[in-house]
Structures are given as structure tokens and as C-alpha cells.
Amino acid sequence: MPSNPKRDYAKEYREYQGKPSQIKNRSTRNKARRLLEKAGVVSKGDGKDVAHKVALKKGGSNLRTNLTVQSPAKNRGWRKGKKGYAI
């Protein structure tokens, strides 16, 4: 197992996670999850991701018709170059 330097969470928050745009994005994703929890589709800690059919960045919304439940591997797979997305 490769050794990684210790992760500086405070720096990461200051430089990325604490930006107003990121806070807004996180709030919007959390709102989508709450909508599906109220509908009984997902529950807290079930290991499922709430995904947007049309991404928020591409003009999607948090309407129930735009939300779907996916496994984390499928929802986050684009990060590994799956489904034709570039790495």
C-alpha cells in the first residue's frame, strides 16, 4: 500500500469546500436526498446515492422526476472514466 502524506482537511475546506459555490452545490445535493427520504425511496445510511438524470450543472433541477437512486459505483463511475466520460 503506497504511503500518502497526511491529508490537510482544514486547507481543503479553505481552498475548495468552503467556497460559496461549493456550499451551494452541497446544499442542493442534500436537498435532493431529503426529498427522496421524505418520499420513502431511500433512507439514511442505506448506502445508495441520489443522482440527477440531468445534472444540476447542465440545467437539471431537484424535481422528483429528475431524481433517481443509483449505487455509488454507478453514480461516481465517471470519475474512473466509465460510460464514455474522460478522466
N, C-alpha and C positions, 0 to 999 in steps of 0.2 A: 504494500500500500504506500503510495507516494506521500511524503510529508508535505503538508501545506502550512504556510505561515498562519499565525493566529488571525482570525477574522476580526476586523475592527468595525463592530456594529454601529458605534457612535458616529464614526466617519461616514459609513454607508448611509446612515439616516440623514446626516447633514448634507451630503452631496447628492443624494438621489431620492430616498424615500420621503424626506421631509419637504420636498418641493411642492408648492401648491398644486401643480398639475397632477403629481403622483397621489397626493392626498385625495384629490377629487376623483381620480380613477379608482382608487381603492374603495372610496365611499360608494361609488356607483356599482362596483362588483359586489360589495357587501349587501347593498340594497336588493340586487337581483337574487342573491341567495336567500335573503329574508322573505322575499315574495314567494319563492318555491317552498320554503319551510312552512309558511302560513297555509299554503295550498296542500300541504301534506305529501308533497312529491319527494322531498329529501328531508333528512333530519341531521341535526348537529352531530358531527363525529362519524358519519356513515362512510366516509372515505370517497365520496363522489364529488365531482366538480360540476358546477353550474356553468354552462357555456352559452354564448350568444351565437345564434345562427348567422346573423350579420353582425360582425364585430362593431363594438362601440366606436372605434377609430374610423370605421368606414360608414358611419351614419346609422348604425343599429340603435335599438332602444332597449329599455328594460320591460317592454310589454311581454306578457306571458307567452304570446305567440312567437316571440323571438328568442325565448329561453329553452334550453334543453339540458338534460342531465347526461354527463359522459364520465367515463373512467378517467382518472388523472393521466394515464398513459396516452389515451387518445386525445384529450384536450390539450395536453402540453407537448404532444409528439412533434409539433412543428419545430420545436427548439432543437430537435435531433435530426432535422432535415427530412422528416417523413411527409408523406402526402404532397410531394412536389414543391414544398417550400424550400427556399435556400437557407443554408445555415448561417 
